[in-house]
Amino acid sequence: MATPTEPPREPPPPPPRRTRIVLAEVGPRRTRADRTRAELTQQTRVGEALVRGLVRAQLTLAVRMALVVVIGLGGLPLLFAIAPSVGATKLFGIHLPWLLLGLGSFPFLVAVGWAYVHLAERNEQDFTDLVQRPER
């Protein structure tokens, strides 16, 4: 039994090239925000100054919040040392220093932390608004 031989197959034709149809060629409009973003990404002097301003604002906020914590919590032992009668005061049978430092410090720290996050996000939003502000 002889098997019939098939003629060699031709490769399929290449697919037709895609044609791009454009209704109107519109050149990119460079706005102030685009220039500012470019200065940030290319790390020019202006971009560095903008980022340095954001970092300075965040650092100032962090130092202020640290001072609030140091004065708020660090002032309590000082108060109890200066006015021993305040330190000897009992509330619900527990000395006031234990209540303030043991229980009162946690809500205080949570409030300071929440305020820091809120204000830091506002600094970042102000920076973003500055960068994305359209040209006037």
Beta strands, then each sheet from edge to edge (+ up, - down):
strand 1: 90-91
strand 2: 94-95
sheet 1: 1+ 2-
end
